[in-house]
Amino acid sequence: MYPFIYLASQSPRRQELLKQIGVRFEMLIPQTGEDSESIETPLLNEKARAYVERVTLAKSAAALERWGKSDLAWAPILCADTTVSLPNSDQGEILGKPADALDAERILRMLSGKSHEVLTAVALTINPNDVPIHLVQISEVRFAELTDAQIQSYIETKEPFGKAGAYGIQGGASAFIPEIKGSYSGIMGLPLYETALLLDRAQVQRI
């Protein structure tokens, strides 16, 4: 039985969600000099599911290496990554974090009036010599038709930045979403039901 895990993610939403299900965690985040951004660059013609799975496993490997260079006691390492996809769309197979305001506007216009998928991969390294156990959870989100004013007002909040698909469901964008199918916590960045299953397999204690 492990009393805590390492979380290899800087996402405050993932931290909040782990607290919600009573999981103690310590941070194991990228150090200065680690090239974490290049991991997130999509490969040519890469599909969204393959992308999010590859990125999460790459982050897991980097986190394990980080732990190996430390003097920290062992505990399971949790990694996750989320992307947004407009399936069967050449321009929207992988909609990552916007580079700037114009990119955020481009992405939000693509999502306007359509249904899209939110894919979150979760990986848990139970011990340092084993391949991580992992899964991909997929939810569907429908956006209402957005006006120019709504898009610009939302971008001005700065909320789109640092978020796949240029929005956060737990924030102001919730007013754009008439329907979801799947996991609300998965859309936030960590599907709690599926994550709890992995944690139970690793015998991680919950408060």
C-alpha positions, 0 to 999 in steps of 0.5 A, spaced: 500 500 500 502 506 497 500 512 502 502 517 496 504 518 489 508 523 485 504 527 480 508 529 474 504 535 471 503 542 473 496 542 472 492 545 478 486 542 475 489 535 476 491 537 483 484 539 485 481 533 482 486 528 485 485 532 492 477 531 490 478 523 491 483 523 497 489 522 494 496 524 497 501 527 492 508 530 491 510 534 485 515 531 480 515 536 475 520 538 469 526 541 471 530 547 468 533 545 461 528 539 460 525 540 453 518 538 455 515 542 449 518 538 444 514 532 446 507 535 445 509 537 438 504 532 433 508 528 428 506 528 421 499 525 420 498 523 427 491 521 430 489 524 436 488 518 440 495 516 438 498 523 439 495 523 447 497 516 448 505 517 446 505 524 449 503 521 456 508 515 455 513 520 453 512 524 459 512 518 464 519 516 461 521 523 463 518 523 470 521 516 471 528 519 469 527 525 473 526 520 479 532 516 478 536 522 478 533 524 485 534 521 492 526 521 493 523 514 496 519 510 491 512 511 489 507 510 483 508 516 478 502 519 475 502 522 468 496 525 464 495 529 457 489 532 454 488 534 447 482 536 443 480 533 436 475 535 431 474 527 428 475 527 420 477 534 420 484 535 416 485 542 420 482 539 427 485 532 428 489 535 434 487 542 437 493 543 442 494 549 446 494 556 442 500 559 441 497 566 441 490 570 441 490 569 434 491 562 434 486 561 440 481 565 435 482 560 430 481 554 434 474 557 437 472 558 431 473 551 429 469 549 435 463 553 434 457 550 433 460 543 432 461 537 437 468 535 438 472 530 442 476 531 448 481 525 449 485 524 456 490 519 457 493 517 464 499 513 465 501 510 472 508 507 473 507 502 479 514 500 480 520 503 476 522 497 472 515 496 469 511 499 463 506 504 466 499 502 466 495 506 461 488 508 458 485 513 454 478 516 456 474 520 450 468 525 451 464 528 447 463 536 447 458 540 443 459 547 443 453 552 441 454 557 435 459 563 438 459 570 436 465 574 434 463 578 441 463 572 445 470 569 442 473 576 443 471 577 450 473 570 452 480 570 449 481 577 453 480 573 460 486 569 458 483 563 460 484 559 453 492 560 454 495 553 456 489 549 455 488 544 449 482 546 445 483 554 447 478 553 453 477 550 460 470 547 461 470 549 469 471 556 467 467 561 462 467 557 457 462 553 460 457 558 458 458 555 451 457 548 452 449 545 451 451 538 452 457 533 454 457 526 453 462 522 457 467 524 463 466 531 466 473 530 470 476 527 464 474 534 460 478 538 465 484 533 464 484 527 469 478 522 468 477 520 476 473 514 475 478 511 470 484 514 474 481 511 481 481 504 477 489 505 476 490 507 483 487 501 486 491 496 481 497 500 484 494 499 491 495 507 492 491 509 499 486 514 499 484 518 505 
